[in-house]
């Protein structure tokens, strides 16, 4: 028999009670231990940057990640869930450039690439504690005690090893492609980095009539780029 449901519930208190129960009774660890001999479904989190505090949009994404792992666990799979931290990329470098008030690769070379890299490394580790708190608070079951970091030699060498396997299978090719490029940073930009510069602008809305040669009629054309 279930206890009668109360008409008024303190949801925050209820959440905290459940989280405390999970923690005190090691429910996550037991869910793994009980299925060690079952078929595996391995989850490696696509690692977030930890150089800034998490936002509400991260709750949305991490909830989806947790759903898949829980679903597979409920289906009887053994689901190791390894956390990780993304420590490479333009966002990290740009943050340090702003702090140092530098605006070019030459200035980075002047202060020393090694020193710049060390500052980037410290930056990406700054908010890990905040991310861990968020992860635990939203009930995202994830092993962060042995998380992977993309700046470690082990990780980098693994990436090179995988690339070698792809090359050996003749799955790499050399070609030409138009890409977005930042002349200031001196590097290609990903679609995500390009989208960060998104802004709303007002364009002209122009209607143009093109007279037909053999008829007393016109084509009516609408465009936002009349110069074309």
N, C-alpha and C positions, 0 to 999 in steps of 0.2 A: 504494500500500500504506500502511496505517495502522501506526503504531508500536504494539507490544503495550501494552495497558492495564496499569498498575501495580496491584497488589493494595491498596497503601496510597497514598493521595493526600492531599497537603496542600491542602485546598480553598481556604483563605484565600490561600495563596501563588498558587495557580492563578488565582483571581479577580483578584488584584492584577496578575499578569502580563498577563491579558487586558485589563484596564483600561489598563495602561501601553501595550500595543500599540495599542489604539484611540486613545489620546491622541497618542502619538508619530507615528502614521501618519495622523492626522486622518480616521479611518474614518467618523465621523458626518458630517463636512463633505463627504467624497467621496460618501457615500450620497445626499446632496442634489444635489451637482454633477452626478452621472451621470444624474439624472432630471429635470433642469430643464425639458425640453421635454415631459415626460409629463403626463398628466392630474393635476390637483391634488387633494389631500386635506389640508385645512388643519387643524392642531390648535392651539388656544389653550388652555393649561391653565387649568382652573377654579382661580383663584389661592388659595394657602393664606395664612393669617396668618403673618407672620414675627415676631410679638411674643412668641413663646415657642419654645423648642427643639423640633424635630420628635421625634415618638415612634414606637414600632414600628408603630402603626396607620397612620401615614403611608406606611411602606414598602409595606404591603398595597395602599393606594389608588393609589400612584404606579406600582406594578408593573402594575396593570390598565391605567392610562393608557398606559404604554409598550407594552403588548402590542398595542393597537389600531393605534398608529402604526407599529410594526414589521411587523405583518401587512400593512397597506396598502403599505408600502415593498416588502415581498417580492412583492406582487402587481403591482409596477411603477409605483405612483403616486409622484408628487413630493410629499413630506410635510413642509412647513415646520412646525416645532414651536416655538411661542413661549411662553416662560415669563412669569409675571406674579406680582404680589404684591397681596393684598387688604389694603387699608390703612384701610378704613372699617368701622364697626360697633360694637355695644355691648361686645364683649369688650375691645377696645382702650380704650374710654372707662372701663370698670370698673377695668381695671388701673391707670390713672392716678389714678382716684378713690381707690383703696386706698392708693397711694403718698403722696397728698396728704392722706389722712385726711379726705376730704370726703364728704358723704352726700346732697347735694341739688343740683338745678340752680341754686338761688340762690347756693350757694357757688361754683359754676363761674363764674357771672356776676360774683361778687365778685372773684375772682382774674383775671378777664378771659378771654373766650372765645378770643381770639387766642392768648394764652399757653397755654391748655389745649390748643388744637389743635396748637400747636408741640410740646408734650410728647408728644401722641399720635403725631405724625409721627415723632419721634425713636424712640419705643417700637417702632413697627412695623418699623423698619429695623435694630433691634439684633441680631437673630439671622439675618440673611440669609446671612451667611458659613456658619453651621452648616447651613442648608438647602441651600446650594450643595454643601457637602461631602457631605451625605447623598445628594443627587441624583446626584453623580458616583460615589459609592461603590457605589450599588445598580445602576449601569449604566443609569440613566434618561436616554435621549438627549433633551436639551431645550436650546434656545438661550436661555441666561440672560444673554447679553452685551447684549441689547437688550430686556430684560424690560419689560413695561408695569406701571405703578403706578396704582391706582385713585384716588389723590389728585391726580393731575396734571390741569391744565385741559383738556388734549387728550382725556384719557379721559372726564372728566365731560361735556365738550361733545359728545363722540361719543354718550354715553348719551342726552343731551337730543335730539340729532339723530334717533336711532333712535326715541325716544318720539314725536317729531313725525311721523315716517313712519307710525307705528302710528295716531296720531290722525287723520292725513289719510285713512287707509284706513277710518276709522270703526270701528276695532277696540277702542276704549276705551269704557267705559260707567261711569256713576255709579250706585252702589247702596249697600245697607246690609248689613253682615255682622257677626256677633258674633266678636270677636277677643280674644286674650289681651292684657292691658295691665298694665304695671308702674307703679303710682302713684308709687313712689319715683323711678324713672328718668324718668317722664313720657313714655313711649314705648310703642308696640305691640311685642310680642315675636314673633319667628319661632318656628316649631315646634322648631327646633334649640335656641334659647335657653330655651324652656320645658322641654325635655328635660334641660337641664343641671341643673335643680333636682330631678331624679328621685331618689327615695329609697324604700326598702322600708319598709312600715309593716304593722302587724298589725291586721286587721279582725275584728270579731266574725263568727262563723258561726252563724246562727240558723235553726232550723226552726220553722215556725208551721203549726198546723192550722186550716183554715177549714171549719166545718161546713156541709154542704149543707142547704138549706132543706127540700127535699122527700124527702130520703133519709137513712138512718142511715149516712152516710159523710162523709168529710172530704177536702178538698184539702190535700195536704202541700206547703208552699212553703218553699224555702230562699232566704235572702238574707243579704247582708253589710251591708245598710242597713235595719235594722228600723224606723227612724224614718219611712221612706217608706210 
